[in-house]
Amino acid sequence: MSTQVVEIRILGRLMRVNCPTGQESALIEAAADFDKRLHELSERTNVTNPEQLLTIAALNQLYEFKAEKQKLLDGRLELEYRLSELDKTVENALLQYNESKSRKPFFPV
């Protein structure tokens, strides 16, 4: 996979990072969003130390990621439960149908 060097600016510091070719605009956009979040965090918390800001931002991102991951897991478990219930319902309906077909009518002679 080929890479391209891309310049981004975080907290006023210019950095050059390697990026997969074709993903440059996504990286630049992500860096701009991250920089914006850092500035907003600095204003909200009155923290100006870059290392502290980066640590707080990283912890916030990890918390958000973990919360989203848990939501996906909960949704998956709910979906699996509903599919299992649907499977049971279909299976019972098929059993009832097959039982009704296998019964021979009683006609006295």
Backbone as numpy.savetxt, mean C-alpha at the origin, in Angstrom:
# Nx Ny Nz CAx CAy CAz Cx Cy Cz
20.71 -2.83 -15.87 19.86 -1.67 -15.87 20.76 -0.43 -15.87
20.50 0.48 -16.79 21.32 1.69 -16.84 20.76 2.74 -15.90
21.66 3.59 -15.43 21.26 4.65 -14.50 21.69 6.00 -15.03
21.07 7.00 -14.49 21.32 8.39 -14.86 21.57 9.15 -13.56
22.53 10.07 -13.57 22.75 10.92 -12.40 21.75 12.06 -12.45
21.04 12.26 -11.32 20.02 13.30 -11.24 20.35 14.20 -10.05
20.21 15.49 -10.26 20.43 16.45 -9.18 19.10 16.76 -8.51
19.10 16.63 -7.18 17.92 16.98 -6.39 18.35 17.92 -5.28
17.40 18.64 -4.73 17.70 19.56 -3.65 16.81 19.22 -2.46
17.47 18.92 -1.32 16.77 18.62 -0.08 17.32 19.55 1.00
16.41 20.31 1.62 16.78 21.27 2.66 17.89 22.21 2.20
17.80 22.63 0.96 18.75 23.58 0.42 20.08 22.98 -0.01
20.23 21.69 0.16 21.49 21.04 -0.21 21.30 20.29 -1.53
22.19 20.56 -2.45 22.16 19.90 -3.75 22.81 18.52 -3.63
22.13 17.51 -4.14 22.68 16.15 -4.10 22.56 15.55 -5.48
23.50 14.72 -5.81 23.48 13.97 -7.06 23.27 12.51 -6.71
22.23 11.94 -7.29 21.92 10.55 -6.99 21.72 9.78 -8.29
22.05 8.50 -8.24 21.83 7.63 -9.39 20.36 7.24 -9.43
19.83 7.17 -10.62 18.42 6.87 -10.82 18.28 6.01 -12.07
17.40 4.99 -12.04 17.21 4.21 -13.25 16.76 5.11 -14.41
17.33 4.88 -15.56 16.98 5.66 -16.73 15.48 5.57 -16.99
14.88 6.74 -17.23 13.45 6.81 -17.45 12.65 7.16 -16.20
13.29 7.12 -15.05 12.61 7.41 -13.79 13.02 8.76 -13.19
13.74 9.55 -13.98 14.27 10.82 -13.47 13.17 11.76 -12.98
12.12 11.92 -13.76 11.07 12.87 -13.37 10.35 12.40 -12.10
10.18 11.10 -11.94 9.55 10.57 -10.72 10.43 10.85 -9.50
11.74 10.70 -9.66 12.67 10.98 -8.56 12.66 12.46 -8.20
12.69 13.32 -9.21 12.68 14.76 -8.97 11.39 15.17 -8.26
10.27 14.61 -8.69 8.98 14.91 -8.05 8.97 14.41 -6.61
9.46 13.21 -6.37 9.51 12.66 -5.01 10.41 13.51 -4.11
11.54 13.93 -4.64 12.46 14.77 -3.87 11.81 16.11 -3.52
11.10 16.69 -4.47 10.42 17.97 -4.21 9.34 17.79 -3.14
8.60 16.71 -3.22 7.57 16.43 -2.21 8.21 16.24 -0.83
9.29 15.48 -0.78 9.99 15.24 0.48 10.53 16.54 1.05
11.12 17.36 0.21 11.66 18.65 0.65 10.53 19.53 1.23
9.40 19.53 0.56 8.25 20.30 1.03 7.80 19.80 2.40
7.72 18.48 2.55 7.32 17.89 3.83 8.31 18.27 4.94
9.58 18.26 4.60 10.59 18.63 5.61 10.43 20.08 6.04
10.18 20.97 5.10 9.99 22.39 5.45 8.73 22.57 6.29
7.64 21.88 5.93 6.41 21.97 6.72 6.62 21.42 8.12
7.35 20.31 8.22 7.66 19.72 9.52 8.48 20.67 10.36
9.44 21.33 9.76 10.29 22.29 10.46 9.45 23.45 11.01
8.50 23.94 10.19 7.64 25.03 10.64 6.72 24.59 11.78
6.17 23.36 11.68 5.26 22.87 12.71 5.95 22.59 14.03
7.17 22.08 13.97 7.85 21.61 15.18 8.93 22.57 15.69
9.23 23.58 14.89 10.33 24.50 15.22 11.68 23.80 15.33
11.81 22.65 14.70 13.08 21.93 14.64 13.80 22.40 13.38
15.03 22.84 13.54 15.80 23.30 12.38 17.00 22.41 12.09
17.37 21.56 13.02 18.50 20.67 12.83 18.16 19.65 11.74
18.92 19.64 10.62 18.59 18.75 9.50 18.53 17.26 9.89
19.45 16.82 10.75 19.46 15.41 11.14 18.20 15.06 11.92
17.79 15.96 12.83 16.56 15.71 13.58 15.34 15.71 12.66
15.30 16.67 11.74 14.18 16.73 10.78 14.09 15.46 9.95
15.23 15.02 9.46 15.25 13.81 8.64 14.83 12.58 9.45
15.26 12.52 10.71 14.88 11.40 11.57 13.38 11.40 11.83
12.83 12.58 12.17 11.39 12.68 12.44 10.60 12.34 11.17
11.05 12.87 10.03 10.35 12.60 8.77 10.40 11.12 8.42
11.54 10.50 8.63 11.67 9.06 8.34 10.74 8.26 9.24
10.68 8.60 10.51 9.79 7.89 11.44 8.33 8.09 11.05
7.97 9.32 10.66 6.60 9.58 10.21 6.25 8.74 8.98
7.17 8.70 8.02 6.93 7.93 6.80 6.79 6.44 7.11
7.64 5.93 8.00 7.55 4.52 8.36 6.24 4.22 9.07
5.79 5.14 9.94 4.52 4.96 10.62 3.37 4.92 9.61
3.38 5.87 8.67 2.33 5.90 7.64 2.37 4.63 6.79
3.55 4.20 6.44 3.70 2.98 5.64 3.15 1.77 6.40
3.50 1.67 7.68 3.04 0.55 8.49 1.51 0.57 8.63
0.93 1.75 8.82 -0.52 1.88 8.94 -1.20 1.44 7.64
-0.67 1.86 6.49 -1.24 1.46 5.20 -1.09 -0.04 4.97
0.04 -0.57 5.37 0.28 -2.01 5.23 -0.73 -2.79 6.08
-1.01 -2.30 7.29 -1.99 -2.96 8.15 -3.39 -2.88 7.55
-3.72 -1.72 6.95 -5.03 -1.59 6.30 -5.17 -2.61 5.16
-4.11 -2.77 4.38 -4.14 -3.75 3.30 -4.30 -5.17 3.84
-3.59 -5.47 4.92 -3.69 -6.79 5.53 -5.09 -7.04 6.05
-5.66 -6.04 6.74 -7.03 -6.17 7.25 -8.02 -6.37 6.10
-7.84 -5.62 5.03 -8.71 -5.76 3.87 -8.59 -7.14 3.25
-7.37 -7.64 3.19 -7.15 -8.97 2.62 -7.81 -10.04 3.47
-7.68 -9.92 4.81 -8.31 -10.89 5.70 -9.83 -10.84 5.57
-10.39 -9.64 5.46 -11.83 -9.49 5.29 -12.27 -10.12 3.97
-11.51 -9.89 2.91 -11.82 -10.46 1.61 -11.75 -11.99 1.65
-10.72 -12.52 2.29 -10.60 -13.98 2.41 -11.78 -14.57 3.18
-12.21 -13.89 4.25 -13.35 -14.35 5.03 -14.61 -14.36 4.17
-14.84 -13.27 3.44 -16.04 -13.18 2.61 -16.04 -14.21 1.49
-14.87 -14.43 0.90 -14.77 -15.46 -0.15 -15.04 -16.85 0.42
-14.56 -17.09 1.63 -14.80 -18.37 2.27 -16.30 -18.57 2.54
-16.96 -17.52 3.01 -18.40 -17.59 3.25 -19.16 -17.79 1.94
-18.75 -17.12 0.89 -19.38 -17.28 -0.42 -19.19 -18.71 -0.92
-17.99 -19.24 -0.74 -17.70 -20.60 -1.16 -18.61 -21.59 -0.44
-18.79 -21.39 0.87 -19.68 -22.27 1.65 -21.12 -22.17 1.14
-21.58 -20.97 0.86 -22.94 -20.76 0.38 -23.15 -21.46 -0.96
-22.21 -21.31 -1.87 -22.32 -21.95 -3.19 -22.28 -23.47 -3.03
-21.38 -23.95 -2.17 -21.27 -25.39 -1.95 -22.57 -25.96 -1.39
-23.17 -25.29 -0.42 -24.45 -25.74 0.15 -25.56 -25.72 -0.90
-25.59 -24.69 -1.71 -26.61 -24.60 -2.76 -26.46 -25.74 -3.76
-25.23 -26.07 -4.11 -24.99 -27.18 -5.04 -25.39 -28.52 -4.42
-25.08 -28.69 -3.14 -25.46 -29.93 -2.46 -26.98 -30.08 -2.44
-27.68 -29.00 -2.11 -29.14 -29.04 -2.09 -29.70 -29.32 -3.48
-29.11 -28.72 -4.47 -29.56 -28.95 -5.84 -29.36 -30.41 -6.24
-28.17 -30.93 -5.95 -27.88 -32.33 -6.30 -28.79 -33.29 -5.54
-29.07 -33.00 -4.28 -29.97 -33.85 -3.50 -31.38 -33.84 -4.10
-31.83 -32.67 -4.52 -33.18 -32.59 -5.08 -33.26 -33.33 -6.41
-32.20 -33.37 -7.18 -32.17 -34.08 -8.46 -32.06 -35.59 -8.27
-31.41 -36.02 -7.19 -31.20 -37.45 -6.99 -32.42 -38.12 -6.37
-33.32 -37.36 -5.80 -34.54 -37.96 -5.23 -35.45 -38.41 -6.37
-35.90 -39.65 -6.26 -36.82 -40.16 -7.28 -38.24 -39.95 -6.76
-39.06 -39.42 -7.60 -40.43 -39.23 -7.16 -41.11 -40.56 -6.90
-41.99 -40.60 -5.93 -42.72 -41.81 -5.58 -44.11 -41.76 -6.22
-44.31 -42.67 -7.14 -45.61 -42.78 -7.81 -46.15 -44.18 -7.53
-47.22 -44.25 -6.78 -47.79 -45.59 -6.54 -48.39 -46.18 -7.81
-48.24 -47.46 -7.95 -48.75 -48.15 -9.14 -50.09 -48.77 -8.86
